[in-house]
Amino acid sequence: MGNSWTLNLLCEAYDAMERAHSSEELRAEMDKFARQSGFEHFAYVLTISAPSLRLQHHVINGFPLQWHERYIAREYFKIDPIVQYVQNSSLPAIWSDEKFHTGESREFWDEAEALGLRAGMSFAVHGQPGLTGLMSLSRDKPLNLPSAEMAALIGRAQMFASMLNDAVVRIDLPKLLPEQSIAMTPRERECLKWSADGKTAWEIGQILSITERTVVFHMNNVIQKLGASNKIQAIVRAVSLKLV
């Protein structure tokens, strides 16, 4: 597949996901991308593990339903070598790699292959603190591609995974993190509100009759609780969650 085809595919996917308003639309784009890339199955998981929030897994599933149900029921995420790998790496995980086929994972892979998940690759997206996206593509036939084709496939799949992750965070995160799930003190909410109005830490301190250092302390707590990396990101997320 040529570079122009790859660019057109990714541009179309980007435009579609920018216009999307639901998980169903994103799932359709994943299905389209997977099939155009030679895969029958796909899945995406957004793991939310931000401080002060309960652990959540948001799944867009395109794997066989029987495998999905078995995976959840038997808590395979505890032994899935791909899940363990992406927690500490942003590099693509090619399922056939020997490092993923050791110990108790052998039975895990045997069951997956029996249900049509014989070969595949997974891509982690470590974006905002506390949020990890994982996109996987799979097929029933071995993934025997020339090196150049494999490199091109990995490249466009990683780009697609990043675009997909951004879209999921935009569309689904506000629904997954309702206001009441984020426990902020009244003072933290006040500092957040005034920060969203464009006030500096010094100005907020004057308004609330507290020191600038105290304002910074409260805002750092807000940033952590919202799983953001800085004040601007925290404000954007707070607005999307209707916290301000």
Buried (B, 14 or more C-beta within 10 A) or exposed (E): EEEEEBEEBBEBBBEBBEEBEEBEBBBBBBBBBBEBBBBBBBBBBBBBBBEBBEEEEBBBBBBBEEBBEBBEEEEBBEBBBBBBBBEEEEEBBBBBEEEBEEEEBEEBBEBBBEBBBBBBBBBBBBBBBBBBBBBBBBBEEEBEEEEEEBEBBBEBBBBBBBBBBBBBBBBBBBEBBEEEEBEBEEBBBBBBBBBBEEBEBEBBBEBBEBEBEBBBBBBBBBBBBBBBEEBEBBBBBBEEBEBE
